[in-house]
Amino acid sequence: MLFNNIVVGPIHSRRLGTSLGVNVLPTEKKYCSFNCIYCECGWNEVDTRIKVPFNDRNAIKSELEAWCNENSEENRAKVTSITFSGNGEPTLHPEILGITQDVIMLRNKFMPQAKVTILTNSTTLSRPDVWQALHLIDNPLLKIDAGTQRMYNLISKPVSADFEQIKADIIRFGRDCVIQTMLLRGENDGEIIDNTTDEEFLPYLEVVKQTNPREVMLYSLDRVPPAKNLVKVEKEELEKYADIIRALGIKATAY
């Protein structure tokens, strides 16, 4: 499922409440540095090493401002999060810092109750502009779905990414971030997928421990994934993994 517009929703989000989406990425194709086996946008069709037309910064600002002007104060007050998500990895946009500043300005003017959220796969944290943008917002949601290189590659299928650098950047981000993690099982391309075993979960837990984020969000499949042989981890079991994280003194929420 691709987003055809710059401003999407509001929609109900399991993790964020009433979320107004901001899609900074191309509307025709998914554009991501990951090719996750569970991604609701499907498989990548465009190599991220190829330049593509991103949504223009001024167009993004104009579309969001227009939405604010077209909706009543009552409707705007229902929005709990203005969320950068869309058709792939939003921080690949070369003007992500300026766009973030624009969105914060409009939030302050029209929807001061709303949090600004960026969902990121953490592959661009070493970029100074991304680092700055993520520290400006309320909810920097940093994704990591595995604690080992092997399972990371099997689940996220990165186009190009240094797993050790990503772990180091998340740990360096520290208390200011929220870690989001998809737990799942199954099979893909003849490989067993399971990031819930001790072999996989304990190294992941070490990253969480060293990061000491303000929260960890655990969730599982909610929509039909592009890889067909995956199994959802049910809420009751997610809570067991959340309890392990809570035992470290870190807030954890299962969805």
Phi, psi and omega in degrees: 000121179253154177266124185270353183236166176285313178256128186234132174100206013290152175234161176277129178245134178303323187262335191240358180083230179270106191249127173261116186276144173238115181258108181270357188262168178304144182271347185271328186220152170291140181222103188211149176276357172245162173226057189305139183291347182248005190296129180293342178275358179086197182276152175296139172243349183238129177289127182290353174278351178263132180291136179229160179282106174285162172297134184293140181304314181294325178293321178297313179298316181295317181295318180291320178295321178297318179299317180297319181288330182278345182251145183291163176301324179298315179292320180296327182292343180280343183285124179259341179212134167261114196243120171283113176215250173087210192270053179135217185262108187296331184284359172288342179296128183293343179249031185300325180294312180296320179296319178300316179297321177297315182295319178298319179298315180291323176301313182298326183281316190251329186221063186299341180281343186278144172273150172260127186236137170237123174268119182227147178275004172076007183283344185248014184298338180283348176284125183302322181291323177292315178304316181292316180300316182291336176274350177275335190266172181281319188234087170277105183263105184261123183270136164209123187253005181201158178255352179240151180302317184298309183290326175303314180294321182292322183274311188271336181044061184297139175294312173199119182197145178261105186301318180295323178292320179298314178300316181297321180292320178296315179299319180295326179298317170068218192301336185286348187258166167246128176268132177242136186220130173269122173257133183199167178222168176143211183213143175209130180052038177079004181252139176284129178252121176194107179259020180254353180290160177302321181301327182261320187286326182293318174296324175298317181298328178294322176297316178300314182299315181290330179285318185053057182291167179286341178196151169241130177254117176254134179210174178220193187299137177231338179232166182292120181276161177292326173278129194272341187253048180250151185239132178287138170271119187287160186304318182300320179285324176304322180298328179294320178288324176298322179297324178297320178289319179299329180294342176275358183085018181249133177297134177222137180233133178255137183239000000 
